[in-house]
């Protein structure tokens, strides 16, 4: 069922959820997968995602082909990006990455079905945008930052070890930031999601300053057209994530750092603006990080 809002948006209602689109799109095919119990519709990537339950089992379904409210691009581009992402998830299958179960073309678009993970996204901008991310006690990021340092270090270890694996498979991470991190606060488990833009290495910045990524995690080369996107770039990303989860995010001062000084020295080297002064590989960074934990 649907209706038109004052903004000329179409409101779609399926099972327990309602969401807005810029134009009509048929989502009745979702009913064949199960009961829709939640929706993630405020993405600017062109994807719209759903939580589906079928006989007590939950799935996460990502779809490209519609025009979500916050999407300003061409649905065809979103479809192509999702199609290209499928082999990435297959090649980078890992215990700390959400698992791809199925994918198919449907209703002028493409869908990817993932195993459901009961975690919360650390960058839940649809619920805790702006300052609320950092100040609202219900915000997943706020709650994560208030966990014991040891628990946060365990989450970082999973993030780093996954990216050592990514590097070993000849890929570079693109658009990895805290919005790619899911955390289950009941079980203290971490998963990585949304690796759609990861690429084969070596790669280059083909978009200039609008290269995929969040400002708090992007390296200088991720703003420069034609610059290399490689292991040193990802070392910066890993260091930036460490500052985001243990320090002052973009403020790299030691006064904001919550772990030991040796770990700080590893993180600060990782985020050097001069890429030649960073660790050459994620593997080397991870080795130094683990040594600093002793």
MIDOSE-1310 file (N, C-alpha, C; in nm, 2 decimals, decimal comma, always signed):
residues 294
xxxx	+0,08/-0,12/+0,00/+0,00/+0,00/+0,00/+0,09/+0,12/+0,00; +0,03/+0,23/-0,06/+0,12/+0,35/-0,07/+0,03/+0,48/-0,07; +0,09/+0,59/-0,03/+0,02/+0,72/-0,05/+0,13/+0,83/-0,07; +0,08/+0,94/-0,12/+0,17/+1,05/-0,16/+0,18/+1,15/-0,04
xxxx	+0,30/+1,19/+0,00/+0,32/+1,29/+0,11/+0,32/+1,43/+0,05; +0,33/+1,53/+0,15/+0,34/+1,67/+0,10/+0,46/+1,70/+0,02; +0,57/+1,62/+0,04/+0,69/+1,65/-0,04/+0,69/+1,57/-0,17; +0,57/+1,52/-0,21/+0,56/+1,44/-0,33/+0,64/+1,31/-0,33
xxxx	+0,66/+1,27/-0,20/+0,72/+1,14/-0,19/+0,62/+1,03/-0,18; +0,65/+0,91/-0,22/+0,56/+0,80/-0,21/+0,59/+0,72/-0,09; +0,49/+0,70/-0,01/+0,51/+0,62/+0,12/+0,46/+0,48/+0,09; +0,55/+0,38/+0,11/+0,53/+0,24/+0,10/+0,51/+0,18/+0,23
xxxx	+0,41/+0,10/+0,25/+0,39/+0,02/+0,38/+0,39/-0,13/+0,35; +0,48/-0,20/+0,42/+0,49/-0,34/+0,40/+0,50/-0,40/+0,54; +0,41/-0,49/+0,58/+0,41/-0,55/+0,71/+0,42/-0,45/+0,82; +0,53/-0,45/+0,89/+0,54/-0,36/+1,01/+0,61/-0,23/+0,98
xxxx	+0,65/-0,21/+0,86/+0,73/-0,09/+0,83/+0,67/+0,00/+0,72; +0,70/+0,13/+0,73/+0,67/+0,23/+0,62/+0,80/+0,30/+0,59; +0,81/+0,34/+0,46/+0,93/+0,42/+0,42/+0,89/+0,50/+0,30; +0,97/+0,60/+0,27/+0,95/+0,70/+0,16/+1,04/+0,67/+0,04
xxxx	+0,98/+0,69/-0,08/+1,06/+0,68/-0,20/+1,02/+0,81/-0,28; +1,11/+0,84/-0,38/+1,09/+0,96/-0,46/+0,99/+0,92/-0,57; +0,97/+0,79/-0,60/+0,87/+0,75/-0,70/+0,83/+0,60/-0,67; +0,72/+0,56/-0,72/+0,67/+0,42/-0,69/+0,77/+0,32/-0,73
xxxx	+0,78/+0,21/-0,65/+0,85/+0,09/-0,68/+0,78/-0,03/-0,61; +0,77/-0,14/-0,68/+0,70/-0,25/-0,63/+0,79/-0,33/-0,54; +0,75/-0,35/-0,41/+0,83/-0,43/-0,32/+0,75/-0,55/-0,27; +0,65/-0,58/-0,34/+0,57/-0,70/-0,29/+0,65/-0,83/-0,30
xxxx	+0,76/-0,83/-0,37/+0,84/-0,95/-0,38/+0,90/-0,98/-0,24; +0,91/-0,88/-0,16/+0,97/-0,90/-0,03/+0,89/-1,00/+0,06; +0,75/-1,01/+0,03/+0,66/-1,09/+0,10/+0,70/-1,24/+0,08; +0,76/-1,27/-0,03/+0,80/-1,41/-0,06/+0,92/-1,45/+0,03
xxxx	+0,99/-1,35/+0,08/+1,11/-1,38/+0,17/+1,07/-1,40/+0,31; +0,96/-1,34/+0,35/+0,92/-1,34/+0,49/+0,85/-1,21/+0,54; +0,85/-1,19/+0,67/+0,79/-1,07/+0,73/+0,89/-0,96/+0,74; +0,86/-0,84/+0,69/+0,95/-0,73/+0,70/+0,93/-0,66/+0,83
xxxx	+1,03/-0,66/+0,92/+1,02/-0,61/+1,05/+1,10/-0,48/+1,07; +1,19/-0,44/+0,98/+1,25/-0,31/+0,99/+1,31/-0,27/+0,85; +1,33/-0,14/+0,84/+1,38/-0,09/+0,71/+1,49/+0,01/+0,74; +1,59/+0,02/+0,65/+1,70/+0,12/+0,66/+1,69/+0,20/+0,52
xxxx	+1,62/+0,31/+0,53/+1,58/+0,38/+0,40/+1,65/+0,52/+0,39; +1,74/+0,55/+0,48/+1,79/+0,69/+0,48/+1,94/+0,68/+0,44; +1,97/+0,61/+0,33/+2,10/+0,60/+0,28/+2,12/+0,68/+0,15; +2,23/+0,74/+0,13/+2,25/+0,82/+0,01/+2,32/+0,74/-0,10
xxxx	+2,34/+0,61/-0,08/+2,40/+0,52/-0,17/+2,31/+0,47/-0,28; +2,18/+0,49/-0,26/+2,08/+0,44/-0,35/+2,03/+0,30/-0,31; +2,09/+0,24/-0,21/+2,04/+0,12/-0,15/+1,93/+0,14/-0,05; +1,84/+0,05/-0,04/+1,74/+0,04/+0,07/+1,74/-0,10/+0,12
xxxx	+1,75/-0,11/+0,26/+1,77/-0,24/+0,31/+1,66/-0,28/+0,41; +1,64/-0,41/+0,43/+1,52/-0,46/+0,51/+1,57/-0,57/+0,61; +1,51/-0,57/+0,72/+1,52/-0,69/+0,81/+1,40/-0,78/+0,78; +1,42/-0,91/+0,75/+1,32/-1,00/+0,71/+1,32/-1,12/+0,81
xxxx	+1,21/-1,16/+0,86/+1,20/-1,28/+0,94/+1,12/-1,39/+0,88; +1,17/-1,51/+0,88/+1,10/-1,62/+0,81/+1,12/-1,75/+0,90; +1,01/-1,80/+0,96/+1,02/-1,91/+1,05/+1,13/-1,90/+1,16; +1,13/-1,78/+1,22/+1,22/-1,76/+1,33/+1,36/-1,73/+1,29
xxxx	+1,39/-1,73/+1,16/+1,52/-1,69/+1,11/+1,52/-1,55/+1,05; +1,62/-1,47/+1,08/+1,63/-1,33/+1,03/+1,73/-1,32/+0,92; +1,70/-1,23/+0,83/+1,79/-1,20/+0,72/+1,80/-1,04/+0,70; +1,91/-1,00/+0,64/+1,92/-0,86/+0,60/+1,93/-0,86/+0,45
xxxx	+1,83/-0,78/+0,39/+1,82/-0,78/+0,25/+1,85/-0,64/+0,20; +1,95/-0,63/+0,11/+1,99/-0,50/+0,05/+1,94/-0,49/-0,09; +1,87/-0,38/-0,13/+1,82/-0,37/-0,26/+1,86/-0,24/-0,33; +1,90/-0,25/-0,46/+1,93/-0,13/-0,54/+1,83/-0,13/-0,66
xxxx	+1,78/-0,02/-0,69/+1,69/-0,01/-0,81/+1,58/+0,09/-0,79; +1,55/+0,12/-0,66/+1,45/+0,22/-0,63/+1,52/+0,36/-0,61; +1,44/+0,46/-0,58/+1,49/+0,59/-0,55/+1,45/+0,63/-0,41; +1,54/+0,60/-0,31/+1,51/+0,64/-0,17/+1,51/+0,79/-0,16
xxxx	+1,45/+0,84/-0,05/+1,43/+0,98/-0,03/+1,56/+1,06/-0,03; +1,67/+1,00/+0,02/+1,80/+1,08/+0,03/+1,89/+1,05/-0,09; +1,85/+0,98/-0,19/+1,93/+0,94/-0,30/+1,92/+1,04/-0,42; +2,03/+1,10/-0,46/+2,03/+1,20/-0,57/+2,09/+1,14/-0,70
xxxx	+2,12/+1,02/-0,70/+2,19/+0,96/-0,82/+2,09/+0,88/-0,91; +2,15/+0,80/-1,00/+2,08/+0,72/-1,09/+2,07/+0,58/-1,04; +1,94/+0,52/-1,02/+1,93/+0,39/-0,97/+2,01/+0,28/-1,05; +2,03/+0,31/-1,18/+2,11/+0,21/-1,26/+2,25/+0,20/-1,20
xxxx	+2,31/+0,32/-1,16/+2,44/+0,31/-1,10/+2,45/+0,24/-0,97; +2,34/+0,25/-0,89/+2,33/+0,18/-0,76/+2,32/+0,03/-0,79; +2,25/-0,01/-0,89/+2,23/-0,15/-0,93/+2,37/-0,20/-0,97; +2,44/-0,13/-1,05/+2,57/-0,18/-1,10/+2,67/-0,19/-0,98
xxxx	+2,67/-0,10/-0,89/+2,76/-0,11/-0,77/+2,73/-0,23/-0,69; +2,60/-0,26/-0,67/+2,56/-0,38/-0,59/+2,60/-0,51/-0,66; +2,58/-0,51/-0,79/+2,62/-0,63/-0,87/+2,77/-0,65/-0,86; +2,85/-0,54/-0,87/+3,00/-0,55/-0,86/+3,04/-0,59/-0,72
xxxx	+2,96/-0,56/-0,62/+3,00/-0,59/-0,48/+2,98/-0,74/-0,44; +2,90/-0,81/-0,52/+2,87/-0,95/-0,48/+3,00/-1,04/-0,48; +3,08/-1,03/-0,59/+3,21/-1,11/-0,58/+3,30/-1,07/-0,47; +3,29/-0,94/-0,43/+3,38/-0,89/-0,32/+3,34/-0,96/-0,19
xxxx	+3,21/-0,97/-0,16/+3,17/-1,04/-0,04/+3,21/-1,19/-0,05; +3,20/-1,24/-0,16/+3,23/-1,39/-0,18/+3,38/-1,41/-0,16; +3,47/-1,32/-0,22/+3,61/-1,34/-0,21/+3,66/-1,31/-0,07; +3,59/-1,22/+0,00/+3,64/-1,17/+0,13/+3,56/-1,23/+0,25
xxxx	+3,49/-1,35/+0,22/+3,42/-1,41/+0,33/+3,51/-1,44/+0,45; +3,46/-1,40/+0,57/+3,54/-1,41/+0,68/+3,45/-1,41/+0,81; +3,50/-1,47/+0,92/+3,42/-1,47/+1,04/+3,37/-1,34/+1,09; +3,44/-1,23/+1,06/+3,41/-1,10/+1,11/+3,33/-1,01/+1,01
xxxx	+3,30/-1,07/+0,90/+3,22/-1,00/+0,80/+3,08/-1,06/+0,79; +2,98/-0,98/+0,78/+2,85/-1,03/+0,76/+2,84/-1,12/+0,63; +2,77/-1,23/+0,64/+2,78/-1,34/+0,54/+2,68/-1,32/+0,44; +2,72/-1,32/+0,31/+2,63/-1,32/+0,20/+2,57/-1,46/+0,18
xxxx	+2,44/-1,46/+0,17/+2,37/-1,59/+0,15/+2,32/-1,61/+0,01; +2,26/-1,50/-0,05/+2,20/-1,52/-0,18/+2,20/-1,38/-0,25; +2,18/-1,38/-0,38/+2,16/-1,25/-0,45/+2,09/-1,28/-0,58; +2,01/-1,19/-0,63/+1,92/-1,21/-0,75/+1,87/-1,08/-0,80
xxxx	+1,83/-1,09/-0,93/+1,77/-0,97/-1,00/+1,62/-0,98/-0,97; +1,56/-0,87/-0,94/+1,41/-0,87/-0,91/+1,35/-0,73/-0,93; +1,24/-0,72/-0,99/+1,16/-0,59/-1,00/+1,25/-0,47/-1,04; +1,31/-0,47/-1,15/+1,40/-0,36/-1,20/+1,51/-0,32/-1,10
xxxx	+1,57/-0,43/-1,04/+1,67/-0,40/-0,95/+1,75/-0,53/-0,91; +1,83/-0,52/-0,81/+1,91/-0,63/-0,77/+1,90/-0,64/-0,61; +1,90/-0,76/-0,56/+1,89/-0,78/-0,42/+2,01/-0,87/-0,37; +2,06/-0,84/-0,25/+2,16/-0,93/-0,19/+2,10/-0,96/-0,05
xxxx	+2,11/-1,09/-0,02/+2,05/-1,14/+0,11/+2,17/-1,18/+0,20; +2,17/-1,12/+0,32/+2,28/-1,15/+0,42/+2,22/-1,22/+0,54; +2,31/-1,29/+0,61/+2,28/-1,34/+0,74/+2,25/-1,22/+0,84; +2,15/-1,23/+0,92/+2,12/-1,12/+1,01/+2,22/-1,12/+1,13
xxxx	+2,27/-1,01/+1,18/+2,35/-0,99/+1,29/+2,28/-0,90/+1,39; +2,27/-0,94/+1,52/+2,20/-0,86/+1,61/+2,27/-0,74/+1,67; +2,37/-0,68/+1,59/+2,44/-0,57/+1,63/+2,38/-0,44/+1,60; +2,44/-0,33/+1,65/+2,39/-0,20/+1,62/+2,50/-0,12/+1,54
xxxx	+2,47/-0,04/+1,45/+2,57/+0,03/+1,37/+2,62/+0,15/+1,45; +2,75/+0,16/+1,46/+2,81/+0,27/+1,54/+2,79/+0,41/+1,48; +2,75/+0,42/+1,36/+2,71/+0,55/+1,30/+2,57/+0,54/+1,25; +2,48/+0,54/+1,35/+2,33/+0,53/+1,32/+2,28/+0,67/+1,29
xxxx	+2,32/+0,73/+1,18/+2,28/+0,87/+1,15/+2,13/+0,88/+1,13; +2,06/+0,77/+1,10/+1,91/+0,78/+1,08/+1,84/+0,80/+1,22; +1,90/+0,76/+1,33/+1,84/+0,78/+1,46/+1,92/+0,88/+1,55; +2,05/+0,89/+1,53/+2,13/+0,98/+1,61/+2,22/+1,06/+1,52
xxxx	+2,17/+1,15/+1,45/+2,24/+1,23/+1,36/+2,31/+1,35/+1,43; +2,41/+1,41/+1,37/+2,48/+1,52/+1,43/+2,54/+1,50/+1,57; +2,52/+1,59/+1,66/+2,57/+1,58/+1,79/+2,52/+1,47/+1,87; +2,40/+1,42/+1,84/+2,33/+1,31/+1,91/+2,42/+1,19/+1,91
xxxx	+2,49/+1,17/+1,80/+2,58/+1,05/+1,79/+2,67/+1,04/+1,91; +2,72/+1,16/+1,95/+2,83/+1,17/+2,05/+2,77/+1,20/+2,19; +2,65/+1,25/+2,20/+2,60/+1,29/+2,33/+2,48/+1,22/+2,39; +2,40/+1,15/+2,30/+2,28/+1,08/+2,34/+2,32/+0,95/+2,40
xxxx	+2,28/+0,93/+2,53/+2,32/+0,80/+2,60/+2,27/+0,67/+2,53; +2,17/+0,69/+2,44/+2,11/+0,58/+2,37/+2,18/+0,55/+2,23; +2,27/+0,64/+2,19/+2,34/+0,63/+2,07/+2,44/+0,51/+2,08; +2,44/+0,42/+1,97/+2,53/+0,31/+1,98/+2,68/+0,36/+1,99
xxxx	+2,71/+0,47/+1,92/+2,85/+0,52/+1,93/+2,88/+0,56/+2,07; +2,79/+0,64/+2,13/+2,81/+0,68/+2,27/+2,83/+0,56/+2,37; +2,74/+0,46/+2,35/+2,75/+0,35/+2,44/+2,88/+0,27/+2,42; +2,92/+0,26/+2,29/+3,04/+0,19/+2,26/+3,16/+0,26/+2,33
xxxx	+3,16/+0,39/+2,32/+3,27/+0,47/+2,37/+3,28/+0,46/+2,52; +3,17/+0,42/+2,59/+3,16/+0,41/+2,73/+3,18/+0,27/+2,78; +3,22/+0,18/+2,69/+3,26/+0,04/+2,72/+3,40/+0,05/+2,78; +3,43/-0,06/+2,86/+3,57/-0,07/+2,90/+3,67/-0,06/+2,78
xxxx	+3,78/-0,01/+2,81/+3,88/+0,00/+2,70/+3,92/-0,14/+2,65; +3,92/-0,24/+2,73/+3,95/-0,37/+2,69/+3,85/-0,43/+2,59; +3,73/-0,40/+2,61/+3,62/-0,44/+2,51/+3,64/-0,37/+2,38; +3,67/-0,24/+2,38/+3,69/-0,17/+2,26/+3,82/-0,22/+2,19
xxxx	+3,92/-0,25/+2,26/+4,04/-0,31/+2,20/+4,01/-0,44/+2,13; +3,93/-0,52/+2,19/+3,89/-0,65/+2,13/+3,82/-0,63/+2,00; +3,73/-0,53/+2,00/+3,66/-0,49/+1,87/+3,76/-0,45/+1,77; +3,85/-0,36/+1,81/+3,95/-0,31/+1,71/+4,04/-0,43/+1,66
xxxx	+4,07/-0,52/+1,74/+4,15/-0,64/+1,70/+4,08/-0,71/+1,59; +3,95/-0,73/+1,60/+3,87/-0,80/+1,49/+3,87/-0,71/+1,36; +3,86/-0,58/+1,38/+3,86/-0,49/+1,26/+3,99/-0,50/+1,19; +4,10/-0,49/+1,27/+4,23/-0,49/+1,21/+4,27/-0,63/+1,15
xxxx	+4,23/-0,74/+1,22/+4,26/-0,87/+1,16/+4,19/-0,90/+1,03; +4,06/-0,85/+1,03/+3,99/-0,87/+0,90/+4,06/-0,79/+0,79; +4,11/-0,67/+0,82/+4,17/-0,60/+0,71/+4,31/-0,65/+0,67; +4,37/-0,72/+0,76/+4,50/-0,79/+0,72/+4,46/-0,90/+0,62
xxxx	+4,35/-0,96/+0,65/+4,30/-1,06/+0,55/+4,26/-1,00/+0,42; +4,19/-0,88/+0,42/+4,16/-0,81/+0,30/+4,28/-0,78/+0,22; +4,39/-0,73/+0,29/+4,51/-0,70/+0,22/+4,58/-0,83/+0,16; +4,57/-0,94/+0,23/+4,63/-1,06/+0,19/+4,56/-1,12/+0,06
xxxx	+4,43/-1,08/+0,04/+4,36/-1,12/-0,07/+4,37/-1,03/-0,19; +4,46/-0,93/-0,18/+4,48/-0,83/-0,29/+4,38/-0,73/-0,30; +4,31/-0,69/-0,20/+4,21/-0,59/-0,20/+4,25/-0,47/-0,11; +4,19/-0,35/-0,14/+4,20/-0,24/-0,06/+4,06/-0,20/-0,01
xxxx	+4,05/-0,15/+0,12/+3,92/-0,11/+0,17/+3,89/+0,03/+0,12; +3,77/+0,05/+0,08/+3,72/+0,18/+0,04/+3,59/+0,21/+0,11; +3,58/+0,33/+0,16/+3,46/+0,37/+0,23/+3,44/+0,29/+0,36; +3,55/+0,26/+0,43/+3,54/+0,20/+0,56/+3,54/+0,31/+0,67
xxxx	+3,44/+0,31/+0,75/+3,44/+0,40/+0,87/+3,35/+0,34/+0,97; +3,32/+0,42/+1,08/+3,24/+0,35/+1,19/+3,10/+0,31/+1,15; +3,05/+0,36/+1,04/+2,92/+0,31/+0,98/+2,93/+0,17/+0,93; +3,05/+0,12/+0,91/+3,07/-0,01/+0,86/+3,09/-0,11/+0,98
xxxx	+3,07/-0,07/+1,10/+3,10/-0,15/+1,22/+2,96/-0,18/+1,29; +2,93/-0,30/+1,32/+2,82/-0,34/+1,39/+2,87/-0,40/+1,52; +2,80/-0,37/+1,64/+2,84/-0,42/+1,77/+2,72/-0,47/+1,84; +2,73/-0,59/+1,89/+2,63/-0,65/+1,97/+2,66/-0,63/+2,12
xxxx	+2,59/-0,54/+2,18/+2,62/-0,50/+2,32/+2,59/-0,61/+2,42; +2,50/-0,71/+2,39/+2,47/-0,82/+2,48/+2,58/-0,92/+2,48; +2,63/-0,95/+2,36/+2,73/-1,06/+2,35/+2,87/-1,01/+2,33; +2,89/-0,87/+2,32/+3,02/-0,81/+2,29/+3,08/-0,87/+2,17
xxxx	+3,01/-0,88/+2,06/+3,06/-0,93/+1,93/+3,06/-0,82/+1,83; +3,15/-0,83/+1,74/+3,17/-0,72/+1,64/+3,16/-0,79/+1,50; +3,09/-0,72/+1,41/+3,09/-0,76/+1,27/+3,11/-0,64/+1,18; +3,17/-0,66/+1,06/+3,19/-0,56/+0,96/+3,09/-0,58/+0,85
xxxx	+3,03/-0,47/+0,81/+2,93/-0,47/+0,71/+2,96/-0,37/+0,60; +2,89/-0,37/+0,49/+2,90/-0,27/+0,39/+3,04/-0,25/+0,33; +3,09/-0,35/+0,27/+3,22/-0,34/+0,20/+3,20/-0,33/+0,05; +3,09/-0,28/+0,01/+3,05/-0,27/-0,13/+3,16/-0,21/-0,22
xxxx	+3,23/-0,11/-0,17/+3,32/-0,04/-0,25/+3,47/-0,09/-0,24; +3,49/-0,19/-0,17/+3,63/-0,25/-0,16/+3,67/-0,29/-0,30; +3,80/-0,27/-0,33/+3,85/-0,29/-0,47/+3,98/-0,37/-0,47; +4,01/-0,42/-0,59/+4,13/-0,49/-0,61/+4,24/-0,39/-0,60
xxxx	+4,36/-0,43/-0,55/+4,47/-0,35/-0,53/+4,57/-0,38/-0,65; +4,65/-0,28/-0,70/+4,65/-0,14/-0,66/+4,53/-0,06/-0,72; +4,49/+0,05/-0,66/+4,38/+0,13/-0,72/+4,42/+0,28/-0,71; +4,34/+0,36/-0,76/+4,36/+0,51/-0,76/+4,23/+0,58/-0,72
xxxx	+4,25/+0,70/-0,68/+4,13/+0,78/-0,65/+4,08/+0,84/-0,78; +3,97/+0,78/-0,82/+3,91/+0,82/-0,95/+3,79/+0,92/-0,94; +3,77/+0,98/-0,82/+3,66/+1,07/-0,79/+3,71/+1,20/-0,73; +3,84/+1,22/-0,70/+3,89/+1,34/-0,64/+3,84/+1,35/-0,50
xxxx	+3,80/+1,48/-0,46/+3,77/+1,50/-0,32/+3,64/+1,43/-0,28; +3,56/+1,39/-0,37/+3,44/+1,32/-0,34/+3,45/+1,17/-0,34; +3,58/+1,12/-0,33/+3,61/+0,98/-0,32/+3,53/+0,93/-0,20; +3,48/+0,80/-0,21/+3,40/+0,74/-0,11/+3,47/+0,74/+0,03
xxxx	+3,39/+0,77/+0,13/+3,45/+0,76/+0,27/+3,39/+0,88/+0,35; +3,41/+0,86/+0,48/+3,37/+0,96/+0,58/+3,49/+1,05/+0,61; +3,47/+1,18/+0,63/+3,58/+1,27/+0,65/+3,67/+1,23/+0,77; +3,61/+1,18/+0,88/+3,68/+1,15/+0,99/+3,78/+1,03/+0,97
xxxx	+3,76/+0,96/+0,86/+3,84/+0,84/+0,84/+3,93/+0,84/+0,71; +3,91/+0,95/+0,63/+3,97/+0,95/+0,50/+4,12/+1,01/+0,51; +4,20/+0,95/+0,44/+4,34/+0,99/+0,43/+4,35/+1,11/+0,33; +4,46/+1,18/+0,33/+4,48/+1,29/+0,23/+4,47/+1,25/+0,09
xxxx	+4,52/+1,13/+0,05/+4,51/+1,09/-0,08/+4,36/+1,05/-0,13; +4,28/+1,04/-0,03/+4,14/+1,01/-0,06/+4,06/+1,14/-0,10; +4,13/+1,25/-0,11/+4,07/+1,37/-0,15/+4,14/+1,42/-0,29; +4,24/+1,34/-0,33/+4,32/+1,39/-0,44/+4,30/+1,30/-0,57
xxxx	+4,25/+1,35/-0,67/+4,23/+1,28/-0,80/+4,36/+1,22/-0,85; +4,35/+1,09/-0,88/+4,47/+1,02/-0,93/+4,57/+0,96/-0,83; +4,54/+0,99/-0,70/+4,64/+0,95/-0,60/+4,62/+0,80/-0,58; +4,73/+0,73/-0,53/+4,72/+0,59/-0,51/+4,63/+0,56/-0,39
xxxx	+4,55/+0,45/-0,40/+4,47/+0,40/-0,29/+4,52/+0,26/-0,27; +4,59/+0,24/-0,16/+4,66/+0,11/-0,14/+4,67/+0,08/+0,01; +4,77/+0,00/+0,04/+4,78/-0,05/+0,18/+4,81/+0,07/+0,28; +4,90/+0,17/+0,23/+4,93/+0,28/+0,32/+4,80/+0,37/+0,34
xxxx	+4,72/+0,37/+0,24/+4,59/+0,44/+0,26/+4,51/+0,37/+0,37; +4,50/+0,24/+0,36/+4,43/+0,16/+0,46/+4,49/+0,17/+0,60; +4,62/+0,18/+0,61/+4,68/+0,20/+0,73/+4,63/+0,33/+0,80; +4,62/+0,43/+0,72/+4,56/+0,56/+0,77/+4,42/+0,53/+0,82
xxxx	+4,34/+0,46/+0,74/+4,20/+0,43/+0,78/+4,19/+0,36/+0,91; +4,28/+0,26/+0,93/+4,28/+0,18/+1,06/+4,32/+0,27/+1,17; +4,42/+0,36/+1,15/+4,46/+0,45/+1,26/+4,35/+0,55/+1,29; +4,28/+0,59/+1,19/+4,17/+0,69/+1,21/+4,06/+0,62/+1,29
xxxx	+4,03/+0,49/+1,26/+3,93/+0,42/+1,33/+3,97/+0,40/+1,48; +4,10/+0,38/+1,50/+4,15/+0,37/+1,64/+4,12/+0,50/+1,72; +4,15/+0,61/+1,65/+4,13/+0,74/+1,72/+3,98/+0,76/+1,74; +3,90/+0,71/+1,65/+3,75/+0,72/+1,66/+3,69/+0,64/+1,77
xxxx	+3,75/+0,53/+1,81/+3,70/+0,44/+1,91/+3,77/+0,45/+2,04; +3,89/+0,51/+2,04/+3,97/+0,52/+2,16/+4,02/+0,66/+2,20; +4,01/+0,75/+2,10/+4,06/+0,88/+2,12/+3,97/+0,99/+2,09; +4,02/+1,10/+2,03/+3,94/+1,22/+2,01/+3,89/+1,23/+1,86
xxxx	+3,88/+1,12/+1,80/+3,84/+1,11/+1,66/+3,93/+1,20/+1,57; +3,89/+1,31/+1,52/+3,98/+1,39/+1,44/+4,09/+1,46/+1,52; +4,07/+1,47/+1,65/+4,17/+1,53/+1,74/+4,26/+1,42/+1,78; +4,38/+1,42/+1,73/+4,48/+1,31/+1,75/+4,57/+1,33/+1,87
xxxx	+4,53/+1,42/+1,96/+4,62/+1,46/+2,07/+4,61/+1,34/+2,17; +4,73/+1,32/+2,24/+4,74/+1,21/+2,34/+4,64/+1,24/+2,46; +4,61/+1,36/+2,49/+4,52/+1,39/+2,60/+4,38/+1,33/+2,58; +4,34/+1,30/+2,46/+4,21/+1,25/+2,43/+4,22/+1,09/+2,42
xxxx	+4,34/+1,04/+2,43/+4,36/+0,90/+2,40/+4,33/+0,82/+2,53; +4,26/+0,71/+2,52/+4,22/+0,63/+2,64/+4,29/+0,50/+2,66; +4,38/+0,47/+2,57/+4,46/+0,35/+2,59/+4,61/+0,39/+2,63; +4,70/+0,29/+2,62/+4,84/+0,32/+2,67/+4,92/+0,40/+2,56
xxxx	+5,03/+0,46/+2,61/+5,11/+0,55/+2,53/+5,17/+0,48/+2,41; +5,21/+0,35/+2,43/+5,27/+0,27/+2,32/+5,17/+0,25/+2,20; +5,05/+0,22/+2,24/+4,94/+0,21/+2,13/+4,92/+0,34/+2,06; +4,92/+0,45/+2,14/+4,91/+0,58/+2,08/+5,01/+0,61/+1,98
xxxx	+5,14/+0,57/+2,01/+5,25/+0,59/+1,91/+5,23/+0,51/+1,78; +5,17/+0,40/+1,79/+5,14/+0,32/+1,67/+5,03/+0,39/+1,59; +4,92/+0,43/+1,66/+4,81/+0,49/+1,59/+4,85/+0,62/+1,53; +4,93/+0,70/+1,60/+4,97/+0,84/+1,54/+5,06/+0,82/+1,42
xxxx	+5,14/+0,72/+1,42/+5,23/+0,69/+1,30/+5,14/+0,65/+1,18; +5,03/+0,58/+1,21/+4,94/+0,53/+1,11/+4,87/+0,64/+1,03; +4,85/+0,75/+1,10/+4,77/+0,86/+1,04/+4,86/+0,98/+1,00; +4,98/+0,95/+0,98/+5,07/+1,06/+0,92/+5,02/+1,11/+0,79
xxxx	+5,02/+1,24/+0,77/+4,97/+1,30/+0,64/+5,06/+1,26/+0,53; +5,19/+1,25/+0,56/+5,29/+1,20/+0,46/+5,28/+1,05/+0,46; +5,22/+1,00/+0,35/+5,20/+0,85/+0,34/+5,32/+0,77/+0,35; +5,44/+0,82/+0,31/+5,56/+0,75/+0,32/+5,61/+0,73/+0,46
xxxx	+5,55/+0,80/+0,56/+5,59/+0,79/+0,70/+5,50/+0,70/+0,78; +5,40/+0,65/+0,71/+5,31/+0,55/+0,77/+5,37/+0,41/+0,76; +5,30/+0,31/+0,83/+5,34/+0,17/+0,81/+5,31/+0,14/+0,66; +5,40/+0,05/+0,60/+5,38/+0,02/+0,46/+5,26/-0,07/+0,43
xxxx	+5,22/-0,15/+0,53/+5,11/-0,24/+0,51/+5,03/-0,25/+0,64; +4,91/-0,30/+0,62/+4,82/-0,32/+0,74/+4,88/-0,43/+0,83; +4,94/-0,53/+0,76/+5,00/-0,64/+0,84/+5,11/-0,59/+0,93; +5,19/-0,50/+0,88/+5,30/-0,44/+0,97/+5,24/-0,35/+1,08
xxxx	+5,14/-0,27/+1,04/+5,07/-0,19/+1,15/+5,01/-0,28/+1,26; +4,95/-0,39/+1,21/+4,88/-0,48/+1,31/+4,99/-0,55/+1,40; +5,10/-0,59/+1,34/+5,21/-0,65/+1,42/+5,25/-0,55/+1,53; +5,28/-0,43/+1,49/+5,32/-0,32/+1,59/+5,21/-0,30/+1,69
xxxx	+5,09/-0,30/+1,65/+4,98/-0,28/+1,74/+4,97/-0,39/+1,85; +4,98/-0,51/+1,80/+4,98/-0,63/+1,89/+5,10/-0,62/+1,99; +5,21/-0,58/+1,94/+5,33/-0,57/+2,03/+5,31/-0,47/+2,13; +5,24/-0,36/+2,10/+5,22/-0,25/+2,19/+5,11/-0,28/+2,30
xx	+5,04/-0,39/+2,28/+4,94/-0,44/+2,37/+5,00/-0,51/+2,49; +5,13/-0,56/+2,47/+5,19/-0,64/+2,57/+5,22/-0,56/+2,70
